[in-house]
Amino acid sequence: MTKSLKEALEDFLRIEGVTAVAIVGRDGFVIESASRIKLDPDALGAVVASAIGASEMIGKDFSMGKLEQYLLEFATGKAIIAAAGNDILVLTTDTTAVIGSVRYAVKKGIDGLTKLL
């Protein structure tokens, strides 16, 4: 049985420390999300869409190729943003997350997500 996009995102919430995950369109609209915390999808979508545009310019300007994923570190957690086909995956964690494991799960799961979009 094929998973829905929502179910695929909820799989990320099973990883210790992951608090929220969403697929955001390049236009800033949240396509789907799953969360264990209060999440404002409109604000998230707008911020993520503008952040990825700037990040992709760095890759282009420095001839580094296509953006795969990047990590933002904050006092109480981290955010991982990754290209998912023409869309964007954003995932947040708290301080209990083992970030290497989370980043590996994102890298491993991105193709499956892209096929569901």
C-alpha positions as CSV (number, residue, x, y, z in Angstrom):
1,M,0.0,0.0,0.0
2,T,1.3,3.4,-1.0
3,K,1.7,6.0,1.8
4,S,0.1,9.4,1.6
5,L,2.3,12.5,1.9
6,K,0.9,13.1,5.4
7,E,1.9,9.6,6.5
8,A,5.3,10.0,5.0
9,L,5.8,13.2,6.9
10,E,4.5,11.6,10.1
11,D,7.2,9.0,9.8
12,F,9.8,11.8,10.5
13,L,8.0,12.6,13.7
14,R,8.9,9.1,14.9
15,I,12.6,10.1,15.0
16,E,13.5,11.1,18.5
17,G,13.7,14.9,18.8
18,V,11.8,15.8,15.6
19,T,9.1,18.3,16.4
20,A,7.7,19.3,13.1
21,V,8.0,18.6,9.4
22,A,6.4,20.2,6.3
23,I,6.6,20.4,2.6
24,V,6.5,23.9,1.3
25,G,6.0,25.0,-2.3
26,R,8.4,27.5,-3.8
27,D,5.5,30.0,-3.7
28,G,5.6,29.8,0.1
29,F,2.4,27.8,0.6
30,V,2.5,24.8,2.9
31,I,1.5,21.7,0.9
32,E,1.4,19.3,3.9
33,S,2.7,19.3,7.4
34,A,2.8,17.2,10.6
35,S,3.8,18.5,14.0
36,R,4.0,17.8,17.7
37,I,4.3,21.6,18.4
38,K,2.1,24.6,17.6
39,L,2.9,25.5,14.0
40,D,1.9,28.6,12.0
41,P,2.0,27.2,8.4
42,D,1.6,30.5,6.7
43,A,4.6,32.1,8.5
44,L,6.6,28.9,8.1
45,G,6.0,28.7,4.3
46,A,6.9,32.4,3.7
47,V,10.1,32.2,5.7
48,V,11.3,28.9,4.2
49,A,10.6,30.0,0.6
50,S,12.6,33.1,1.0
51,A,15.5,31.3,2.8
52,I,15.9,28.6,0.2
53,G,16.0,31.2,-2.6
54,A,18.9,33.0,-1.0
55,S,20.7,29.7,-0.2
56,E,20.4,28.5,-3.7
57,M,22.0,31.7,-5.0
58,I,25.1,30.9,-2.9
59,G,25.4,27.5,-4.6
60,K,25.0,29.1,-8.0
61,D,27.3,32.0,-7.4
62,F,30.1,29.7,-6.0
63,S,29.5,27.0,-8.6
64,M,28.7,24.5,-5.9
65,G,25.8,22.8,-7.7
66,K,22.2,22.1,-6.6
67,L,21.2,22.7,-2.9
68,E,20.6,19.4,-1.2
69,Q,20.0,20.4,2.5
70,Y,21.2,22.8,5.1
71,L,21.1,23.1,8.8
72,L,20.2,26.0,11.0
73,E,21.2,25.8,14.7
74,F,19.3,27.7,17.4
75,A,19.5,27.8,21.2
76,T,16.7,25.3,21.7
77,G,16.7,23.3,18.5
78,K,17.6,22.9,14.9
79,A,15.9,23.2,11.5
80,I,16.9,21.3,8.4
81,I,15.8,22.6,5.0
82,A,16.2,20.4,2.0
83,A,15.2,20.5,-1.7
84,A,12.4,18.0,-2.4
85,G,12.0,18.1,-6.2
86,N,10.5,21.5,-7.0
87,D,9.4,21.9,-3.4
88,I,11.0,22.3,0.0
89,L,11.2,20.0,3.0
90,V,11.6,21.7,6.4
91,L,12.1,19.7,9.6
92,T,12.5,21.1,13.1
93,T,14.0,19.4,16.2
94,D,14.5,20.0,19.9
95,T,17.8,19.6,21.7
96,T,17.3,15.8,22.2
97,A,17.7,15.0,18.5
98,V,20.8,13.3,17.2
99,I,21.2,15.6,14.3
100,G,23.4,13.2,12.2
101,S,20.7,10.6,12.3
102,V,18.0,13.2,11.4
103,R,20.0,14.5,8.5
104,Y,20.6,10.9,7.3
105,A,16.9,10.2,7.5
106,V,16.2,13.3,5.5
107,K,18.7,12.4,2.8
108,K,17.4,8.8,2.6
109,G,13.7,9.8,2.6
110,I,13.8,12.7,0.2
111,D,13.3,10.6,-3.0
112,G,10.2,8.9,-1.5
113,L,8.7,12.2,-0.6
114,T,9.4,13.7,-4.0
115,K,7.6,10.8,-5.7
116,L,4.5,11.6,-3.5
117,L,4.4,15.2,-4.6
